[in-house]
Amino acid sequence: MTIMSCTTGDRKADLILTGGVVYTVDAEFSVAEAIAIKDRRIIAVGTTEEITKRYRSPVVKDLNGAYVYPGWIDAHCHFFGYGMNLSAVDLSGTSSVEEIIGRLKEHHAANPGTWIIGRGWDQNDWEVQEFPDRTRLDTHFPHTPILLRRIDGHAGWVNTMALDLGGVTAKTTVDGGTVMLTDGIPNGILIDNAIGLVGSKVPSPLESEIIIALQQAEKNCFQVGLTSVQDAGLSRYVVQLIDSLQKDGSLQIRINAWLSPSQENFTHYVEQGTLQTDYLSVNTVKLFTDGALGSRGARMIEPYSDDPGNLGLFVTPLDLLEEHCRKAYDHNYAVATHCIGDAANRETLRIYASILGGKNDRRWRIEHAQIIHPDDFHFFGDYNIVPSVQSTHATSDMYWAEQRVGPERMKGAYAYRELLEQNGWIPNGSDFPVENINPLFGFYASTVRKDQKGFPSEGFRMENAISREEALRAMTIWAAKSGFEEHLKGSIEVGKLADLVVTGTDLMSARDQELFGIKVLATYSGGELVYESPANRPSE
C-alpha cells in the first residue's frame, strides 16, 4: 500500500485512500475507487480523480487495486467468552478422549492451578460418537477439579472432584438441565442449566485478567477484519468494564452488548432506556429457549430420531420467557432469543407474535433459527421477526444433523434462503468461540455450503444458499441493521464511521475454494489503522 501526498483539493481530510475497488454495500451495491476520511467518519466516496481534486490530506494511501469493504460485523458471538477462553484448554478439533487427555496434561503442566477449564470437544467428531464420562478424567486428574464445555457450550464434562464441589448427586435436579446418570450415578456429563452447578464453583477471574482477555480478543478480531461484534449475553459488570475501556481508548472494537436477563441488568439498563455511543450499544436482551442439537438439548416437537422419547429441553420456562419479553417491549428493548429446535422456535415465535401484534420495527430476533417447522416460517414475515443465523453451523452440523432429526425435519433446517425471503434481509454471525472467529468462514459456508475440504461436492442443501452480495450484506449492513446501527456503520457512505477492511483478493469473484483462505491486508476503525498484515507493510 503506497503512501502518497499529491492531492490538490482545498477541503481537508485526515486520510485519503485511492486506487482501490471499493464495495460500498450501499442500496445499489455500487463500487467506487477512493474514500476521504475526517474525524473518524467518511466525508466522500468516489473516483480517485474526484477525491484527489476535491480533498487534501497529510496521508494519502494508494491501494494499488486492493479491495475495500465496510468493516465486518459479527451479528452473534461471545466476544467476552472468547477472550476468557484464550487462557483455557482449547479442545477444538480433537478426535478422541486420548487426544483431549494429552492436551489437558500439557496445559496443566504449563499452567498449574486449582481448576482445569477447557472448551471445544465434540463427540460427533470421534470414532465412537458417544458422550464421554468422568472415569478417564478421574484416572489422570483425581485431585484437580475439571470443567470442559462442549463446543456449543451446552454440555459440560467434569470429573468426580468437580461433581463433589458442585454438590451433584444422583438425586440432583435442575430446571432446564440434566445430570446424566450411568447405573444410577452421575457420569460426569451435565446438560445446559446443570453445568452451572459446577461452573458456579470456578473462581472468578481478576479484573486485570479480564482486561487482558478483552484486548487479545480485540486484536484477533481486527486481524480477521471484524470491527464490530454483537456479544450475546453479558453481565452489568462486564458491560461497564467494556464501556470504561472504550472511553479511555484501551478498547477500540465496537460492541453491541446484549444483556443477560438478570434483575440487575433490568434495573440498571433496561428500565433506564437504551444506550448508544460510537463504540457501545446496549439495546437488546439475550434469552434462551432451548439447548443445542449436538447435545440433544434442542427442544423438538417430536422426539429425536436417534433418541426416541427425548424431546430436548426448554431451558427457560415459557411463562418466564414471556415475562422477560414483555419487560423488554415496555422499555423499547429488542429481544434476541436462542432457538434451535422446531418446538423452541415455534413457542418463541408465538410469544413474540402475541406481544408484537403485527408489523413493526422492533427487530426482535430469533438466534440460530436452526430448525423451523414448515408451518412456522410465516411468523418471521408476518411480525418482522429477524432470523439471525450463523452459517458455519450448517456445515459443522451437516454430517450428523439428519441422524438427530430425520429427513423430513431437515427440510426446514439451516434454511437461510427461505428465512432471508421472509423480510428481505438476514444478519449472519459466527457464534464464536463455538465456530471459528474468521467471518470469511461464514461467507463461504453461506454461499458454497461445503466444508473446507469441498464436501459435499454438490453442496449441502444448496436450495438454501445465498448469493455473495447477500452474504456480504449479511456481515455488514444487515448485521448493523439488526442492532439498530445502520446509521453508524455497515456501508461505506458519507457520514458513517470509517470502519474498513482491505483484502488483496476479491470476495465477489474469487473461486469458491479461495474464499475461506483470503487474508485481510488491513483493518481500519474510525479511519485509524488497527491491523496491517506484515506482507502489506512497506519495506524499511
Secondary structure, DSSP 4 states (H G I P E B T S, - for coil): -EEE-----SEE-SEEEESSEEE--STT--EESEEEEETTEEEEEE-HHHHHHHEE-S-EEE-TT-EEEEPEEEEEE-HHHHHHHTTSEE-TT--SHHHHHHHHHHHHHHS--S-EEEEEE-GGGSSS-S---HHHHHHH-TTS-EEEEETTSSEEEE-HHHHHHTT--TT---TTEEEEEETTEEEEEEEETTHHHHHTTSPPPPHHHHHHHHHHHHHHHHHTTEEEEEEEEE-HHHHHHHHHHHHTTS--SEEEEEEP--HHHHHHTGGG--EE-SSEEEEEEEEE-B--TTTT-S--SS-BTTBTT----BSS-HHHHHHHHHHHHHTT-EEEEEE-SHHHHHHHHHHHHHHH-SS-S---EEEE--B--GGGTHHHHHTT-EEEB-THHHHHHTTTHHHHHHHHHHTTBS-HHHHHHHHT---B---TTSS-S-HHHHHHHHHT---TT--STT-SSGGG---HHHHHHHTTHHHHHHTT-TTTSSS--TTSB--EEEESS-TTTS-GGGGGGPPEEEEEETTEEEEE-GGGSPP-
